[in-house]
Amino acid sequence: MDINNYVSSGILELYVYGALSETESREVTRILKQYPEVESEVDEIENVLIQLSAAVAPADTERLIKTIKQKLSHNPKVVTMESRKSNIPMYIGWAASLVFLIGLFLMFNKNQELRQDLQALQGEKAQMETQIAEARTDADKSKELLSIIRDKDIIKVPLAGQAVAPDAYAAAYWDKNTNTTYIDVKDLPEPPRGMVYQVWSLQLEPLTPTSIGILDTYEEDENKIFALENINPSEAFGITLEPAGGSETPTMEQLYTLGVVSS
């Protein structure tokens, strides 16, 4: 360890001033125990601060300045070389003390700014890592869904728009092996506030609708593909718009899409 560089870095002044973090202070304390010359430097800094606190400036600075101005204006010849010489070290001491304290304050502020910048960077890094993880999850999910709907054993059922929404379209992908139906509703209009889409498995003769799920996370799902359990002998699928929470029977006036399973 280069002791001279460490001493001149300004970290000891911040240590004495109490401007370091708890971790940084513990590190300085450890070094003090290991290097006596660094400990001596800290003792000297503490002594200087104690002296400065008592002698940075006179108790009544304004009165002193006023007195000096009066003496200079009324008795200019009274100021001798000896008196001027005796005051110069005092003024130099004040100036040096002021410069030291300003420098210490600037170092403290710089240290705080660096710490805040570091915290901001760490926050941005964490946010970026979260976004990357979410992107990977979405990519994996999309890849999995793509492989499912391309499976040759999957039954695809187009669901055409009905009277209430002629331009609407959806698709059902029925996997009989897993009793799962995947509903793709990306071409349905966004449901009004307080309403949800509900998916129905239908037997046609007699017409028997059975709810297989409500799409209450429509807004949050970017893919707009939902996996629903379906253990029914489905002959058709329909989607209606229902009040939040769903309905026991479909509201036929709000039938958005309907499709029959090919035999």
C-alpha positions as CSV (number, residue, x, y, z in Angstrom):
1,M,0.0,0.0,0.0
2,D,1.3,3.5,-1.0
3,I,1.0,5.4,2.3
4,N,1.8,8.8,0.8
5,N,-0.9,8.5,-1.9
6,Y,-3.4,7.3,0.7
7,V,-2.7,10.2,3.0
8,S,-2.9,12.7,0.2
9,S,-6.1,11.3,-1.2
10,G,-8.2,13.3,1.3
11,I,-9.9,10.3,2.8
12,L,-8.4,10.9,6.2
13,E,-9.9,14.4,6.4
14,L,-13.3,13.0,5.5
15,Y,-12.8,10.3,8.1
16,V,-12.1,12.9,10.8
17,Y,-15.0,15.1,9.6
18,G,-17.4,12.1,9.8
19,A,-18.3,12.2,6.1
20,L,-17.6,8.6,5.2
21,S,-20.0,5.8,5.1
22,E,-20.0,3.1,7.8
23,T,-18.1,0.7,5.5
24,E,-15.5,3.3,4.5
25,S,-15.0,4.3,8.1
26,R,-14.4,0.7,9.1
27,E,-11.8,0.3,6.4
28,V,-9.9,3.5,7.5
29,T,-10.0,2.3,11.1
30,R,-8.5,-1.0,10.0
31,I,-5.7,0.8,8.2
32,L,-5.0,3.0,11.2
33,K,-4.3,0.0,13.3
34,Q,-2.1,-1.5,10.7
35,Y,0.0,1.7,9.8
36,P,1.1,3.9,12.7
37,E,2.1,6.7,10.4
38,V,-1.4,7.0,9.1
39,E,-2.7,7.1,12.7
40,S,-0.3,9.9,13.4
41,E,-1.6,11.8,10.4
42,V,-5.2,11.4,11.7
43,D,-4.1,12.7,15.1
44,E,-2.5,15.8,13.4
45,I,-5.7,16.5,11.4
46,E,-7.8,16.3,14.5
47,N,-5.5,18.7,16.4
48,V,-5.6,21.1,13.4
49,L,-9.4,21.0,13.4
50,I,-9.6,21.6,17.2
51,Q,-7.3,24.7,16.7
52,L,-9.3,25.9,13.8
53,S,-12.6,25.7,15.6
54,A,-11.1,28.1,18.3
55,A,-9.1,30.4,16.1
56,V,-10.6,30.6,12.6
57,A,-11.8,34.2,13.1
58,P,-12.2,36.7,15.9
59,A,-15.4,36.6,18.0
60,D,-16.6,39.9,16.6
61,T,-15.4,40.0,13.0
62,E,-17.6,43.0,11.9
63,R,-16.3,45.1,14.8
64,L,-12.7,44.2,14.0
65,I,-13.1,45.3,10.3
66,K,-14.9,48.5,11.3
67,T,-12.0,49.4,13.7
68,I,-9.4,48.7,11.1
69,K,-11.1,50.9,8.6
70,Q,-11.4,53.8,11.1
71,K,-7.7,53.5,12.0
72,L,-6.7,53.5,8.3
73,S,-8.8,56.5,7.4
74,H,-8.0,58.7,10.4
75,N,-4.4,57.7,11.2
76,P,-2.8,56.3,8.0
77,K,0.7,57.1,9.3
78,V,0.2,55.2,12.5
79,V,0.3,51.9,10.7
80,T,4.0,50.9,11.0
81,M,5.8,48.1,9.2
82,E,6.0,46.2,12.5
83,S,2.2,46.2,13.1
84,R,1.5,45.3,9.5
85,K,4.1,42.5,9.8
86,S,2.4,41.2,13.0
87,N,-1.1,41.1,11.4
88,I,-0.1,39.4,8.2
89,P,0.4,35.9,9.8
90,M,-3.0,36.2,11.4
91,Y,-4.7,37.0,8.1
92,I,-2.8,34.3,6.4
93,G,-3.9,31.9,9.1
94,W,-7.5,32.9,8.6
95,A,-7.2,32.5,4.8
96,A,-5.5,29.1,5.1
97,S,-8.2,27.9,7.5
98,L,-11.0,29.1,5.2
99,V,-9.4,27.5,2.2
100,F,-9.0,24.2,4.1
101,L,-12.6,24.2,5.3
102,I,-13.9,25.0,1.8
103,G,-11.8,22.3,0.4
104,L,-13.0,19.9,3.0
105,F,-16.6,20.9,2.3
106,L,-16.1,20.4,-1.5
107,M,-14.6,17.0,-1.0
108,F,-17.5,16.0,1.2
109,N,-20.0,17.2,-1.4
110,K,-18.1,15.4,-4.2
111,N,-18.1,12.2,-2.1
112,Q,-21.9,12.5,-1.6
113,E,-22.4,13.2,-5.4
114,L,-20.3,10.1,-6.3
115,R,-22.3,8.0,-3.8
116,Q,-25.6,9.2,-5.3
117,D,-24.4,8.6,-8.8
118,L,-23.3,5.1,-7.8
119,Q,-26.7,4.4,-6.2
120,A,-28.5,5.7,-9.4
121,L,-26.3,3.4,-11.6
122,Q,-27.0,0.4,-9.4
123,G,-30.8,1.2,-9.6
124,E,-30.6,1.5,-13.4
125,K,-28.6,-1.8,-13.5
126,A,-31.2,-3.6,-11.4
127,Q,-34.0,-2.2,-13.6
128,M,-32.2,-3.3,-16.8
129,E,-31.7,-6.8,-15.3
130,T,-35.4,-7.0,-14.5
131,Q,-36.3,-5.9,-18.1
132,I,-33.9,-8.5,-19.6
133,A,-35.4,-11.2,-17.4
134,E,-38.9,-10.2,-18.4
135,A,-37.9,-10.2,-22.0
136,R,-36.4,-13.6,-21.8
137,T,-39.5,-14.9,-20.0
138,D,-41.8,-13.4,-22.7
139,A,-39.6,-14.9,-25.4
140,D,-39.7,-18.3,-23.8
141,K,-43.4,-18.1,-23.4
142,S,-43.9,-17.0,-27.1
143,K,-41.6,-19.9,-28.2
144,E,-43.6,-22.4,-26.2
145,L,-47.0,-21.1,-27.5
146,L,-45.7,-21.2,-31.0
147,S,-44.6,-24.8,-30.7
148,I,-48.0,-25.7,-29.2
149,I,-50.2,-24.2,-31.9
150,R,-48.0,-25.8,-34.6
151,D,-48.4,-29.2,-33.1
152,K,-50.1,-31.5,-35.6
153,D,-52.4,-33.0,-32.9
154,I,-53.8,-29.6,-32.0
155,I,-57.3,-28.9,-33.3
156,K,-57.6,-25.3,-34.5
157,V,-61.1,-23.7,-34.4
158,P,-61.5,-20.3,-36.1
159,L,-64.0,-18.1,-34.2
160,A,-65.7,-15.6,-36.5
161,G,-67.2,-12.3,-35.5
162,Q,-70.9,-12.1,-34.8
163,A,-73.6,-9.5,-35.1
164,V,-72.4,-7.4,-32.1
165,A,-68.9,-7.2,-33.5
166,P,-68.7,-8.4,-37.2
167,D,-64.9,-7.5,-37.5
168,A,-63.9,-9.4,-34.4
169,Y,-61.9,-12.6,-34.7
170,A,-60.4,-15.2,-32.4
171,A,-59.0,-18.7,-32.5
172,A,-59.2,-21.7,-30.3
173,Y,-56.4,-24.4,-30.2
174,W,-57.7,-27.5,-28.5
175,D,-55.3,-30.0,-27.1
176,K,-57.4,-33.1,-26.2
177,N,-54.3,-34.9,-24.8
178,T,-53.8,-32.3,-22.1
179,N,-57.5,-31.1,-21.8
180,T,-56.3,-27.6,-22.6
181,T,-57.7,-25.0,-24.9
182,Y,-55.6,-22.0,-25.9
183,I,-57.6,-19.0,-26.9
184,D,-56.0,-16.3,-29.1
185,V,-58.0,-13.1,-28.8
186,K,-55.6,-10.5,-30.1
187,D,-58.2,-9.4,-32.7
188,L,-60.9,-8.8,-30.2
189,P,-61.6,-5.1,-29.2
190,E,-60.5,-4.2,-25.7
191,P,-63.3,-4.9,-23.3
192,P,-65.0,-1.8,-21.6
193,R,-64.3,-1.0,-18.0
194,G,-66.1,-3.5,-15.7
195,M,-66.5,-6.1,-18.4
196,V,-64.6,-9.3,-19.3
197,Y,-64.5,-11.8,-22.1
198,Q,-65.8,-15.2,-21.1
199,V,-65.0,-18.4,-23.1
200,W,-67.6,-21.1,-23.5
201,S,-67.4,-24.8,-24.6
202,L,-70.6,-25.7,-26.5
203,Q,-72.5,-28.9,-27.2
204,L,-74.8,-28.2,-30.0
205,E,-77.8,-30.7,-29.7
206,P,-79.2,-29.7,-27.3
207,L,-77.3,-26.4,-27.0
208,T,-75.3,-26.7,-23.8
209,P,-72.8,-24.0,-22.9
210,T,-70.1,-24.6,-20.3
211,S,-67.8,-21.8,-19.1
212,I,-64.1,-22.8,-19.4
213,G,-62.8,-19.4,-18.1
214,I,-62.9,-15.7,-18.0
215,L,-60.1,-13.5,-19.5
216,D,-59.8,-11.1,-16.6
217,T,-56.1,-10.5,-17.3
218,Y,-56.7,-9.3,-20.9
219,E,-55.0,-6.0,-20.5
220,E,-51.9,-7.4,-18.8
221,D,-51.2,-10.2,-21.3
222,E,-49.2,-8.9,-24.2
223,N,-49.6,-12.1,-26.3
224,K,-53.4,-12.2,-25.8
225,I,-53.2,-16.0,-25.7
226,F,-54.8,-17.7,-22.7
227,A,-54.5,-21.4,-21.6
228,L,-57.8,-22.7,-20.3
229,E,-58.7,-26.1,-18.9
230,N,-61.3,-27.9,-21.0
231,I,-62.4,-31.4,-20.1
232,N,-65.6,-31.0,-22.1
233,P,-66.6,-32.9,-25.3
234,S,-66.6,-29.5,-27.2
235,E,-68.4,-29.2,-30.5
236,A,-68.0,-25.5,-30.7
237,F,-66.5,-22.5,-28.9
238,G,-67.9,-19.1,-28.3
239,I,-66.8,-15.9,-26.6
240,T,-69.2,-13.4,-24.9
241,L,-68.7,-10.1,-23.1
242,E,-69.9,-10.4,-19.5
243,P,-69.8,-8.3,-16.3
244,A,-66.6,-8.6,-14.2
245,G,-66.5,-12.0,-12.5
246,G,-68.3,-13.7,-15.4
247,S,-71.8,-15.2,-15.7
248,E,-73.4,-18.6,-15.2
249,T,-74.9,-18.6,-18.7
250,P,-73.7,-16.7,-21.8
251,T,-75.3,-13.3,-22.7
252,M,-76.2,-14.1,-26.3
253,E,-76.7,-10.4,-27.1
254,Q,-73.0,-10.0,-26.3
255,L,-71.7,-12.9,-28.4
256,Y,-68.6,-11.7,-30.0
257,T,-67.2,-14.8,-31.7
258,L,-68.3,-18.3,-32.5
259,G,-66.7,-21.3,-34.2
260,V,-67.6,-25.0,-34.7
261,V,-65.1,-27.8,-34.3
262,S,-64.5,-29.6,-37.6
263,S,-65.5,-33.2,-37.6
